[in-house]
Amino acid sequence: MNRLQNSHPAIDFLVTFLQGRVRRARSEETSRGASAVEWVIISAVVVAIVGVVAAIINTALTDGANKVKTCIDGAKAAGTC
């Protein structure tokens, strides 16, 4: 598997945890229903985390773009352009 050079410990934990879940799901034939429910819960948590991160990034990008726009508008008003 290709690994990122600058990996975060939380990402390493998540990858290791999910790999263990995949191995466990493949090895146990009797608890398929419980594994399916666990996978749904894990998937929902991951989707929620992705949504929160996307919202944070979107907010940061919007704030940064507004600051740049304000700076450019200020420079134009001062006649330095």
C-alpha positions as CSV (number, residue, x, y, z in Angstrom):
1,M,0.0,0.0,0.0
2,N,1.2,3.5,-0.8
3,R,1.7,5.5,2.4
4,L,1.8,9.3,2.6
5,Q,5.2,10.6,3.8
6,N,3.6,13.2,6.1
7,S,0.9,11.0,7.7
8,H,-1.1,12.1,10.7
9,P,-1.4,9.7,13.7
10,A,-5.2,9.9,13.6
11,I,-5.2,8.8,9.9
12,D,-2.8,6.0,10.7
13,F,-5.1,4.8,13.5
14,L,-8.2,5.0,11.2
15,V,-6.4,3.0,8.5
16,T,-5.2,0.4,10.9
17,F,-8.6,0.2,12.6
18,L,-10.4,-0.2,9.3
19,Q,-7.9,-2.8,8.0
20,G,-8.6,-4.8,11.2
21,R,-12.3,-4.5,10.7
22,V,-12.0,-5.8,7.1
23,R,-9.9,-8.8,8.2
24,R,-12.4,-9.6,11.0
25,A,-15.4,-9.2,8.7
26,R,-13.8,-11.6,6.2
27,S,-12.8,-14.2,8.8
28,E,-16.1,-14.5,10.8
29,E,-18.9,-16.1,8.9
30,T,-21.4,-16.2,11.7
31,S,-21.7,-12.5,12.5
32,R,-22.4,-11.0,9.1
33,G,-25.4,-9.0,10.3
34,A,-23.5,-7.4,13.2
35,S,-20.6,-6.6,10.9
36,A,-23.0,-4.9,8.4
37,V,-24.5,-2.7,11.1
38,E,-21.0,-1.8,12.3
39,W,-20.0,-0.9,8.8
40,V,-23.0,1.4,8.4
41,I,-22.2,3.1,11.7
42,I,-18.5,3.5,10.7
43,S,-19.5,4.8,7.3
44,A,-21.8,7.3,8.8
45,V,-19.1,8.6,11.2
46,V,-16.6,8.9,8.3
47,V,-19.1,10.8,6.2
48,A,-19.9,13.1,9.1
49,I,-16.2,13.8,9.7
50,V,-15.7,14.5,6.0
51,G,-18.6,16.9,6.0
52,V,-17.2,18.8,9.0
53,V,-13.8,19.0,7.5
54,A,-15.2,20.2,4.2
55,A,-17.2,22.9,6.0
56,I,-14.1,24.1,7.9
57,I,-12.0,24.2,4.8
58,N,-14.8,26.1,2.9
59,T,-15.1,28.6,5.7
60,A,-11.3,29.1,5.8
61,L,-11.1,29.6,2.0
62,T,-14.0,32.0,2.0
63,D,-12.5,34.1,4.8
64,G,-9.1,34.1,3.1
65,A,-10.6,35.2,-0.2
66,N,-12.5,38.0,1.5
67,K,-9.4,39.2,3.2
68,V,-7.5,39.2,-0.2
69,K,-10.4,41.1,-1.8
70,T,-10.5,43.7,1.0
71,C,-6.7,44.2,0.6
72,I,-7.0,44.6,-3.1
73,D,-9.9,47.0,-2.8
74,G,-8.0,49.0,-0.2
75,A,-4.9,49.2,-2.5
76,K,-7.1,50.4,-5.4
77,A,-8.7,53.0,-3.2
78,A,-5.4,54.3,-2.0
79,G,-4.2,54.6,-5.6
80,T,-1.2,52.4,-5.2
81,C,-2.2,50.1,-8.1
